[in-house]
Amino acid sequence: MKYFVSCGEMSGDLHISYLVSEIKKIDKEAHFFGMAGEHSKKVGVEVIQNIDELAIMGFLEALFKYRLLKQKSQEYLEFIKKNEIKKVILIDYGGFNLYFLKLLKKELPNVEVYYYIPPKLWVWGAKRIKKLKLADHILVIFPWEVEFYKEQKVEVVYYGNPLIDKIEPVSKKGKDILLLPGSRKQEIQSLLPEMLKVVRILKNEKFILKLASKKHLKWIDENDLKLENLEINFDNSLKEVVEKSKLSIAASGTVTLELALMELPTIVGYNTSFLNEMIARMILKLKYISLPNITMKKEVFVELLQKKFTSEKILKEIIKINEDKNRIKKDLVEIRRILGGENVIAKYAKYIENIK
């Protein structure tokens, strides 16, 4: 069987790599092509478009790249036709994938489309459900999504969260402070300066700056990284740097859920342009933006958003974390229970392979 996959960000790339690995266990002849990244490439996906070139953060950036994404969707459609691909797996990245889904169903109605990890419509509102319903199958990974779609009279498949299969609690941790400014240019350039102010102030603490790629150094002034108490890390896994750390300061995203499942206390940061912020405030439906907090319906990880993400506030929250470790630990254990499941990824793979 030939598959086409489409994701647009590092977290989606990671999820598709997990799913591809499981499908290949079932179907040794399965071939995968598509828009993906390095994680997918390592498990055998033939990447015809690397996601690094299409990373988008915010509404304005999406508008600027609209023409490019529209062009790409046509290219992918022709690729699917030419290679007689029968199944397409879409992963998140709603700004592109929902448009691509509509195009697919118009031009190739017999191609079976699986939307694995649909856009967070429970955050942004239900207006785009009409487009999402064009997918033949919708596979969700959070328990509250089942209820949301049920209210919208949309049938979905849910077996649990895939990260439960992949991430174990890290019991023994170190004394460093982990910095995770994200993987997109906008994130790194907006969050890292305040993180580095903290590094300069807390001279007796050691910090680990984890970057996803050496390519990201071009977005940072090299003089800002010449700090004696700062280690820059590219090569170690997230688990390996968590094992050296007592807490983290991280950009909002899937990584915050990974940190929660590893039971590492975290300060969550998010910063975008003023116009993006205004648009988001008009659309957003939730009190919290980080997945651990949404899961628990309360603030487990403190969220410092926009102008609140300052070195002064970060320093105050570091002190609070040190005073409140037991409460945080209890909440993080509960997150795993809520999202739990067994052999989650294998179940999604079997569903896509139509194995009962």
GUDOPA-828668 format. One line per 5 residues: number of its first residue (from 1); for each residue y, z, x of N, C-alpha, C. Coordinates in steps of 0.2 Angstrom, whole numbers. Each point is the difference from the previous one (the first is absolute). Layout:
<recs>
NUM	Y,Z,X,Y,Z,X,Y,Z,X ~ ... $
</recs>
This chain:
<recs>
1	-6,0,4,6,0,-4,6,0,4 ~ 5,-4,-2,7,0,4,5,4,-4 ~ 4,4,3,5,4,-3,7,-2,4 ~ 5,1,-5,7,0,3,3,6,-1 ~ 3,4,5,3,6,-1,7,0,1 $
6	4,4,-3,7,0,0,3,7,0 ~ 3,2,6,3,6,0,7,-1,4 ~ 4,5,0,7,-1,3,2,5,5 ~ -4,6,0,2,5,4,-6,3,4 ~ 2,5,5,-5,2,4,-5,5,-4 $
11	2,3,-5,-5,5,-4,-4,-5,-4 ~ 2,-5,-3,-4,-5,-4,-5,-3,5 ~ 2,-2,6,-4,-3,5,-6,5,2 ~ 1,6,0,-5,5,2,-5,0,-6 ~ 3,1,-6,-5,0,-6,-4,-6,0 $
16	3,-6,1,-4,-6,-1,-6,0,6 ~ 2,2,6,-5,1,5,-6,4,-2 ~ 1,6,-3,-5,4,-2,-4,-4,-5 ~ 3,-3,-5,-4,-4,-6,-4,-6,3 ~ 3,-3,5,-3,-6,3,-7,2,3 $
21	1,6,4,-6,2,4,-6,2,-5 ~ 2,3,-6,-5,2,-5,-3,-6,-3 ~ 4,-5,-2,-3,-6,-3,-4,-4,5 ~ 1,0,6,-4,-3,5,-7,3,1 ~ 0,6,-2,-7,4,0,-4,-3,-5 $
26	3,-2,-6,-4,-2,-5,-1,-8,0 ~ 5,-4,2,0,-7,1,1,-2,7 ~ -5,-1,4,0,-2,7,4,-6,1 ~ 0,-4,-5,3,-7,1,7,0,-3 ~ 3,5,-2,7,1,-2,5,-2,5 $
31	4,-5,-2,6,-2,5,6,2,-4 ~ 5,2,4,6,3,-2,6,-4,3 ~ 5,-2,-3,6,-3,2,6,3,-3 ~ 6,-1,3,6,2,-4,6,3,4 ~ 4,3,-4,6,3,3,-2,8,1 $
36	0,1,7,-2,7,1,2,2,7 ~ -3,5,3,3,2,7,-6,2,5 ~ 2,4,5,-5,1,5,-6,4,-2 ~ 0,5,-5,-6,3,-2,-5,-5,-3 ~ 3,-4,-4,-4,-5,-4,-3,-5,5 $
41	4,-2,5,-3,-4,5,-6,2,4 ~ 1,7,2,-6,3,3,-6,0,-3 ~ 0,0,-7,-6,0,-4,-2,-7,-2 ~ 3,-5,3,-2,-7,-1,4,-4,-5 ~ 5,2,-3,4,-4,-4,4,-5,4 $
46	0,-6,-2,3,-6,3,7,1,-3 ~ 5,2,5,7,1,-3,4,-6,1 ~ 2,-3,-6,4,-6,1,7,1,-1 ~ 2,7,-1,7,2,0,0,7,2 ~ 3,2,5,0,7,2,6,4,-4 $
51	-2,6,-2,5,3,-4,6,3,4 ~ 0,0,6,5,2,4,7,-4,-1 ~ -2,-7,-2,6,-4,-1,3,0,-7 ~ -3,4,-4,2,0,-7,2,7,-2 ~ 0,5,4,1,7,-2,7,0,-3 $
56	0,4,-6,6,0,-4,1,7,-2 ~ 6,3,0,2,7,-2,6,-1,-5 ~ -1,1,-6,6,0,-4,1,-6,-4 ~ 5,0,-5,1,-5,-5,4,-6,4 ~ 5,2,4,4,-5,3,-5,-5,5 $
61	-4,4,4,-4,-4,4,-5,-5,-3 ~ -2,3,-6,-5,-5,-4,4,-6,-2 ~ 6,1,-2,4,-6,-2,1,-5,5 ~ 2,3,6,1,-5,6,-6,-4,2 ~ -6,3,-1,-6,-3,2,-4,-4,-6 $
66	4,0,-6,-3,-3,-6,-3,-7,1 ~ 5,-4,3,-2,-7,1,-6,-1,5 ~ 0,4,5,-6,0,5,-6,2,-4 ~ 0,5,-4,-6,2,-3,-2,-5,-5 ~ 4,-3,-4,-2,-5,-5,-3,-6,4 $
71	2,-2,6,-3,-5,4,-7,2,2 ~ -1,6,2,-6,2,2,-5,0,-6 ~ 2,2,-6,-5,0,-5,-2,-7,-2 ~ 4,-5,1,-3,-7,-1,-5,-2,6 ~ 2,3,6,-5,-2,5,-7,3,-1 $
76	0,7,-2,-6,3,-1,-4,-3,-6 ~ 4,-2,-5,-3,-4,-6,-4,-6,3 ~ 3,-4,4,-3,-6,3,-6,2,4 ~ 1,5,4,-6,3,4,-6,1,-4 ~ 1,4,-6,-5,2,-4,-4,-6,-3 $
81	4,-5,-2,-2,-6,-3,-5,-4,5 ~ 3,-1,6,-3,-4,5,-7,4,2 ~ 0,6,1,-6,4,2,-4,2,-6 ~ 1,-2,-6,-4,2,-6,-2,7,0 ~ 6,4,1,-1,7,-1,-1,2,-7 $
86	-4,5,-2,-2,2,-7,3,7,-2 ~ 1,4,6,3,6,-2,6,2,4 ~ 5,3,-3,6,2,4,1,8,-2 ~ 1,3,6,2,8,0,7,1,1 ~ 4,2,-4,7,2,1,0,8,1 $
91	4,2,5,1,7,2,8,1,0 ~ 2,4,-5,7,3,-1,5,-6,1 ~ 5,1,4,5,-5,1,2,-4,-6 ~ 2,4,-5,2,-3,-7,5,-5,0 ~ 5,0,4,5,-5,0,-2,-7,1 $
96	-5,0,5,-3,-7,1,-7,-1,-4 ~ -4,5,0,-7,-1,-3,0,-1,-7 ~ 5,2,-4,0,-1,-7,3,-7,-2 ~ 4,-3,5,2,-7,-1,-6,-4,2 ~ -3,2,5,-6,-4,2,-5,0,-5 $
101	-1,6,-3,-5,0,-5,1,-5,-6 ~ 6,0,-2,2,-4,-6,-1,-8,2 ~ 2,-1,6,-1,-7,3,-8,-2,0 ~ -4,5,3,-7,-1,0,-3,-2,-7 ~ 2,4,-5,-3,0,-6,2,-6,-4 $
106	6,-3,2,3,-6,-3,-4,-6,3 ~ -1,0,7,-2,-6,3,-8,0,1 ~ -3,6,1,-7,1,1,-3,5,-5 ~ 0,-1,-6,-2,5,-5,-7,3,1 ~ -4,-4,3,-7,2,1,-2,4,6 $
111	6,1,5,-1,4,5,0,8,-2 ~ -4,4,2,-1,7,-3,5,4,5 ~ 4,3,-3,5,4,3,-1,8,-1 ~ 0,3,6,-1,8,0,7,3,2 ~ 3,4,-4,6,3,3,-2,7,2 $
116	-1,1,7,-3,6,2,6,4,3 ~ 2,6,-3,6,4,1,6,-4,-2 ~ 1,0,-7,5,-4,-3,7,3,2 ~ 6,-3,-1,6,3,1,1,6,-4 ~ 4,5,3,1,6,-3,5,0,-7 $
121	-3,-3,-5,4,-1,-6,1,6,-3 ~ -4,5,1,1,7,-3,7,3,3 ~ 2,-3,6,6,2,3,6,-4,-3 ~ -1,-6,1,6,-5,-2,0,-2,-7 ~ -5,2,-4,1,-2,-7,-5,-5,-2 $
126	-2,-1,-6,-5,-4,-3,2,-7,-1 ~ 6,-2,2,2,-7,-2,-4,-6,3 ~ -3,2,6,-4,-6,3,-7,0,-2 ~ -2,4,-4,-7,1,-3,-3,-7,-2 ~ 5,-4,-4,-2,-6,-2,-3,-5,5 $
131	4,0,6,-3,-4,6,-6,3,2 ~ -1,7,1,-5,3,3,-7,-2,-4 ~ 1,0,-7,-6,-1,-4,-3,-7,1 ~ 3,-4,3,-2,-7,2,-6,1,4 ~ -1,5,4,-6,1,5,-6,1,-4 $
136	-5,-2,2,-7,1,-3,-2,7,0 ~ 1,3,5,-2,7,2,6,4,3 ~ 1,6,-2,5,4,3,-3,7,2 ~ 0,1,7,-4,6,3,6,5,2 ~ 0,6,-2,5,4,1,-3,6,5 $
141	4,4,3,-2,5,5,2,7,-1 ~ 4,1,-5,3,6,-2,-2,2,-7 ~ -2,6,-1,-2,2,-7,5,0,-6 ~ 6,1,2,6,-1,-5,1,-7,-2 ~ -2,-5,4,0,-7,-2,-4,-2,-6 $
146	-6,4,0,-4,-2,-6,3,2,-6 ~ 3,5,-1,3,2,-6,6,-4,-1 ~ 4,-2,5,6,-4,-1,-2,-7,-3 ~ -5,-3,3,-2,-6,-3,-4,0,-7 ~ -3,6,-1,-3,1,-6,6,0,-6 $
151	5,3,2,6,0,-5,3,-7,-1 ~ -1,-4,5,2,-7,-1,-5,-5,-2 ~ -6,3,-2,-5,-4,-3,-3,-5,5 ~ 0,2,6,-3,-4,6,-6,3,3 ~ -5,-3,0,-7,2,3,1,0,8 $
156	-2,6,3,0,0,7,-7,3,3 ~ -1,-1,6,-6,3,3,2,5,5 ~ -3,6,0,2,5,5,-6,4,2 ~ -1,1,7,-5,4,2,2,5,5 ~ 6,1,1,3,5,5,5,-4,5 $
161	2,4,5,5,-2,5,-4,-2,6 ~ 1,-6,2,-4,-2,6,1,4,7 ~ 6,3,0,1,4,6,-5,6,1 ~ -2,2,-6,-5,6,0,-6,-2,4 ~ -2,-6,0,-6,-2,4,2,0,7 $
166	6,-1,2,1,-2,7,4,6,4 ~ 3,5,-4,4,5,4,-3,7,-2 ~ -2,4,5,-3,6,0,6,5,2 ~ 0,7,-3,5,5,3,-1,1,7 ~ 6,1,3,0,1,8,1,8,0 $
171	-5,3,2,0,7,0,3,3,6 ~ -1,-3,6,4,3,6,6,-5,2 ~ 5,3,0,6,-4,1,4,3,7 ~ 5,-3,2,3,2,6,7,3,-1 ~ 5,-1,4,6,3,0,6,-4,0 $
176	-1,-7,0,5,-5,0,3,-1,-7 ~ 5,-4,0,3,-2,-6,0,-8,0 ~ -3,-3,-5,-2,-7,-1,6,-3,-4 ~ 2,-6,3,5,-4,-3,-3,-7,-2 ~ 1,-1,-6,-3,-6,-3,6,-4,-4 $
181	4,-4,3,6,-3,-3,-2,-6,-4 ~ -6,-2,-1,-2,-6,-4,-1,-6,5 ~ -2,-6,-4,-2,-6,4,5,-6,-1 ~ 5,1,-4,5,-5,-2,6,2,4 ~ 4,-6,2,6,1,3,5,4,-3 $
186	1,-1,-7,5,4,-3,-2,8,0 ~ -6,1,-1,-2,7,0,1,3,7 ~ -2,-3,5,1,3,7,7,1,2 ~ 4,-5,-2,7,0,2,4,5,-4 ~ -2,2,-6,3,5,-4,-2,7,1 $
191	-6,1,1,-3,7,1,-1,2,7 ~ -1,-4,5,-1,2,7,6,4,3 ~ 6,-3,-1,6,4,3,0,7,-2 ~ -1,2,-6,0,7,-2,-6,4,3 ~ -6,-3,0,-6,3,4,2,1,7 $
196	3,-4,3,1,1,8,6,5,1 ~ 4,1,-5,5,6,1,-4,6,0 ~ -5,1,-4,-4,6,-1,-4,1,7 ~ -2,-6,3,-3,1,7,4,2,5 ~ 6,-2,0,5,2,5,2,8,-1 $
201	0,2,-7,2,7,-1,-5,5,2 ~ -7,-2,-2,-5,4,1,-4,-1,7 ~ 4,1,5,-2,-2,7,-7,4,2 ~ -1,5,-3,-6,4,2,-7,-2,-4 ~ 1,-5,-5,-5,-3,-4,-2,-6,3 $
206	-6,-2,0,-2,-7,2,-1,-4,-7 ~ 2,-6,1,-1,-5,-6,-4,-6,2 ~ -3,-3,-5,-4,-6,1,3,-5,-5 ~ 3,-6,3,2,-5,-4,-5,-5,-1 ~ -3,-1,-6,-6,-5,-1,3,-6,-3 $
211	-1,-6,4,3,-6,-3,-7,-4,-1 ~ 1,-5,-5,-6,-4,-1,-1,-5,5 ~ 5,-2,3,0,-6,5,5,1,5 ~ -1,-3,6,5,0,5,5,-5,-1 ~ -1,-5,-5,5,-4,-2,6,4,-4 $
216	-1,6,-2,5,3,-4,5,3,5 ~ -1,0,7,4,3,5,7,-4,0 ~ -1,-7,-2,6,-4,0,5,2,-5 ~ -2,4,-5,5,3,-5,3,7,2 ~ -2,2,6,3,7,2,3,-1,7 $
221	6,3,1,3,0,6,-4,4,5 ~ -2,-3,5,-4,3,5,2,7,3 ~ 7,0,0,3,7,3,-1,6,-5 ~ -1,-2,-6,-2,5,-5,-7,3,1 ~ -4,-3,3,-7,2,1,-1,4,7 $
226	5,0,4,-1,3,7,1,8,-1 ~ -4,3,-4,1,7,-1,-7,4,3 ~ 1,5,4,-5,3,4,-5,3,-5 ~ 2,2,-6,-5,3,-5,-3,-4,-5 ~ 1,-7,1,-2,-5,-4,-6,-4,3 $
231	-5,-1,-4,-6,-4,2,0,-6,-5 ~ 0,-6,3,-1,-6,-4,-7,-2,-1 ~ -2,-1,-6,-8,-2,0,-1,-6,-4 ~ -4,-5,2,-2,-6,-4,-7,0,-1 ~ -4,3,5,-7,-2,0,-5,5,-4 $
236	2,6,0,-4,5,-4,0,-1,-7 ~ -5,2,-4,-1,-1,-7,5,6,-3 ~ 1,-1,-6,4,6,-4,-3,6,1 ~ -7,0,-1,-4,7,1,1,3,7 ~ 0,-4,5,0,2,7,7,4,1 $
241	6,-3,-3,6,3,1,1,6,-4 ~ -3,0,-6,0,6,-5,-3,6,4 ~ -6,-2,3,-3,6,4,4,3,5 ~ 5,-3,2,5,3,5,6,3,-3 ~ 0,0,-7,7,2,-3,-1,6,-5 $
246	6,3,-1,0,5,-5,3,-1,-6 ~ 5,-6,0,3,-2,-6,2,-7,2 ~ 3,-4,-5,2,-7,1,7,-1,-4 ~ 3,-5,2,6,-2,-3,-1,-8,-1 ~ -1,-2,-7,-3,-7,-1,4,-3,-5 $
251	1,-7,1,2,-4,-5,-4,0,-7 ~ 3,-1,-5,-4,0,-7,-4,-6,0 ~ -6,1,-2,-5,-5,-1,-7,2,0 ~ -5,-4,1,-7,2,-1,-2,5,6 ~ 4,0,6,-2,4,5,1,7,-2 $
256	5,2,-5,0,7,-2,-6,2,-4 ~ -3,-4,-3,-7,2,-3,-5,1,5 ~ 0,-4,5,-5,0,6,1,7,3 ~ 6,2,1,2,6,4,-2,6,-5 ~ 1,0,-6,-2,5,-5,-8,1,0 $
261	-4,-6,0,-7,1,1,-2,3,6 ~ 4,-1,6,-2,3,6,3,7,0 ~ 4,2,-5,2,7,-1,5,2,6 ~ 5,-5,1,6,1,5,6,1,-4 ~ 3,5,0,7,1,-3,5,-5,2 $
266	4,-3,-5,4,-6,1,7,1,-3 ~ 5,-3,3,6,-1,-3,1,-7,-1 ~ 1,-2,-6,1,-7,-2,7,-3,0 ~ 1,-5,3,6,-3,1,1,-7,-4 ~ 5,-2,-3,1,-7,-2,8,-1,0 $
271	1,-6,2,7,-2,0,1,-8,-1 ~ 4,-2,-4,1,-7,-1,7,-1,-1 ~ 2,-7,-1,7,-1,-1,3,3,-7 ~ 7,0,0,3,3,-6,-2,-4,-6 ~ 0,-7,0,-1,-4,-6,-7,1,-2 $
276	-5,0,5,-7,1,-2,-1,7,-3 ~ 4,5,2,-1,6,-3,3,0,-7 ~ 5,-3,-1,3,0,-7,-5,-4,-5 ~ -3,-5,2,-5,-4,-4,-6,5,-1 ~ -3,3,5,-5,4,0,1,6,-5 $
281	6,3,0,1,5,-5,0,-2,-7 ~ 2,-6,-1,0,-3,-7,-7,-1,-2 ~ -5,-1,4,-7,-2,-1,-5,5,0 ~ 1,4,5,-6,5,2,-1,5,-6 ~ -6,2,-1,-2,4,-6,-3,7,2 $
286	0,1,7,-4,6,2,5,5,4 ~ -2,6,0,4,5,3,-1,0,7 ~ -6,-2,3,-1,0,7,-2,-7,2 ~ 0,-1,7,-2,-7,2,-6,0,4 ~ -2,6,3,-6,0,5,-6,1,-4 $
291	-5,-3,2,-7,0,-4,-2,7,-1 ~ 0,5,6,-3,6,-1,4,4,-6 ~ 7,-1,0,4,4,-5,-2,-3,-7 ~ -1,-6,-1,-1,-3,-6,-7,2,-3 ~ -5,0,5,-6,3,-2,0,7,-2 $
296	4,4,3,0,7,-2,5,2,-5 ~ 5,-5,-2,5,1,-5,5,5,3 ~ 0,1,6,5,5,3,1,-1,7 ~ 5,3,3,2,-2,7,-5,4,5 ~ -5,-3,2,-4,2,6,3,-1,6 $
301	2,-7,1,4,-2,6,7,0,-2 ~ 4,3,4,8,-1,-2,2,-7,1 ~ 4,-3,-4,2,-6,0,8,0,1 ~ 2,-3,6,7,-1,2,2,-7,-1 ~ 3,-2,-5,1,-7,-2,8,-1,1 $
306	1,-7,3,6,-2,1,5,4,4 ~ 5,2,-2,5,4,4,-3,7,2 ~ -5,2,-4,-3,7,2,-4,0,6 ~ -2,-6,2,-4,-1,6,4,1,7 ~ 2,6,1,4,2,6,-4,5,5 $
311	2,0,6,-3,4,5,1,7,-2 ~ 5,2,-3,2,7,-2,-5,2,-6 ~ -1,-4,-5,-5,2,-5,-7,0,3 ~ -2,-5,4,-7,0,3,-1,6,4 ~ 5,3,4,-1,6,3,-2,6,-4 $
316	4,0,-6,-1,5,-5,-7,0,-3 ~ -2,-6,-1,-7,-1,-3,-6,2,5 ~ 1,-2,6,-5,2,5,-1,8,0 ~ 5,3,-1,0,8,0,-4,2,-6 ~ 2,-3,-6,-4,1,-6,-7,-1,0 $
321	-2,-6,3,-7,-2,1,-4,6,4 ~ 3,2,5,-3,5,4,-1,7,-4 ~ 4,1,-5,0,6,-4,-5,0,-6 ~ -1,-7,-1,-4,-1,-7,-7,-4,1 ~ -3,1,6,-6,-4,1,-6,1,-5 $
326	-1,6,-2,-5,2,-4,0,-4,-7 ~ 6,0,-3,2,-3,-6,-1,-7,0 ~ 2,-3,6,-1,-7,1,-7,-2,1 ~ -4,4,3,-7,-2,2,-4,0,-7 ~ 2,5,-4,-3,1,-7,1,-7,-4 $
331	6,-2,0,2,-6,-4,-3,-6,3 ~ -1,-1,6,-3,-6,3,-7,0,-1 ~ -4,5,0,-7,1,-2,-1,-3,-8 ~ 5,2,-4,0,-2,-7,1,-7,-1 ~ 4,-3,4,1,-7,0,-6,-4,1 $
336	-4,2,5,-7,-3,1,-4,0,-6 ~ 0,6,-3,-4,1,-6,2,-5,-6 ~ 6,0,-1,3,-4,-5,-2,-8,1 ~ 1,-2,6,-2,-7,1,-7,-2,2 ~ -4,5,0,-7,0,3,-4,-6,-4 $
341	-6,-1,4,-5,-5,-2,-5,-1,5 ~ -5,-3,-1,-5,-1,5,-2,-8,0 ~ 0,-2,7,-1,-7,1,5,-4,-4 ~ 6,1,0,5,-3,-4,1,-7,2 ~ 0,-2,6,1,-7,2,-6,-4,-1 $
346	-6,3,1,-6,-4,-2,0,-2,-7 ~ 2,5,-5,0,-2,-7,5,-5,-2 ~ 6,0,3,4,-6,-1,-3,-6,3 ~ -3,0,5,-3,-6,3,-5,-3,-4 ~ -5,5,-3,-5,-2,-4,3,-3,-7 $
351	5,2,-2,3,-2,-6,3,-7,1 ~ 3,-2,5,2,-6,2,-5,-5,1 ~ -6,2,3,-6,-4,1,-4,0,-7 ~ 2,3,-5,-3,0,-7,-7,3,1 ~ -1,5,3,-6,4,1,0,6,-4 $
356	-4,1,-5,0,6,-4,-3,6,3 $
</recs>
